[in-house]
Amino acid sequence: MANYTITRHTESDHTYGCTQFSTMQIEDQIATNNGPLDSTVVWDLTADTGFSLELDDFIFTGATQMNVPPTIPPSSSWENLPYPILYAQMVQVSSVLIRITLYLAPDASQPGFGVGNNFVMPNTDVSITVPIEGCAMIAGHPMRLWFNEPTGNNTITEITVNPELEKRLAQTGDGSGGLKSHEVVGTLPPQALDKVASSSGDHLISYIVVAESGHRYRSTPTLTFNSKLYNVESFTQLTPSSYEKGKNNITGVRFEIYKK
C-alpha cells in the first residue's frame, strides 16, 4: 500500500479466521447491529510515520460516491460496492487516520443508507474483495500567524487564504481587550505551491489594509514578522485626491505573504 496500512477493529465476542479480516460465522445468521454477525465491519486506514492522509485522495474503486449532506468530521459515503456490502463510509478522524465502515445491512441513522436487505450467511464461504485507491502524502508542517491590526478606528482589514490552502488553514478574529487581532493556523503541504509574480517561497495569504471612506494614510502601512521564515511583498492602493489635482492619496495596501 502507498505509505499507509489498513487494520480491522476486532471485538472479543467474534471468532476470527487466519487473519483479522475473516470471521467464523454460522449458516443463516443475519447481519444485525452488535449481533453474532455484525452488520458493520470497521477498518482503520493509518498513515505511515512521516506521512499524512486527505479524505479526498481515497475512493472505493468501481463504487459510486453518494450525494449526502456534509459532515463534521468530513466523510464520504458510497454505494454499489461488491456484494454483500450495501454501503460504505470513510471518515477523516485525523491527519493520519481515516476510519472505514462497511455496512452489511441498512442503517437509517446514516443519510441514504436506509434501503436494502440484511446480509444472511449462506452455507458456503463468502470472500469479498474491496478495492481502495489512494495514497498517503509526505506530512506537511505546521503554520501559525498572528496579526495585530493597526491601531485606530478608521482601518478595515481582510485576510484571504490561497485557494490551494483553504482546506488546510483556518482563521479566527478576536476583538477582546480593545485590540483587534487575527490568527491563521493550520498545516502546510510539503509540496511547493503556486508562485505569485517573481516572489520566492510559497504564497500563503493576502493581508489587506484599507482606510475607511473619507480617510487616507500619511505614509504606506508596513507589515513585519518576528520570524525569518516569511517574506512579504506590498502593493499600495492609490486613490486620486479630491482636493489636490494630479495627486494621489494612499488609501490601502495589500500584503502578499510567503513562506520561504
Protein Blocks (a to p, Z undefined) as FASTA:
>chain_A
ZZiacdddddfkbccdfbfkbccddehiacdehiabdcbdcddddddehiacdfklpcce
hiacdddddddddddddehiacfbfbdcdddfblmbccddddfbdcfkbghilgccdddd
dfbdcddddddedddddddddddddddddedjkbccdddddfklmmmpccdddfehhiac
ddddddddfbdcddehjbgcjdfbdcdddddehiacfbdcddddfbfkbccddddddddd
fkbghiacdfbdcdddddZZ
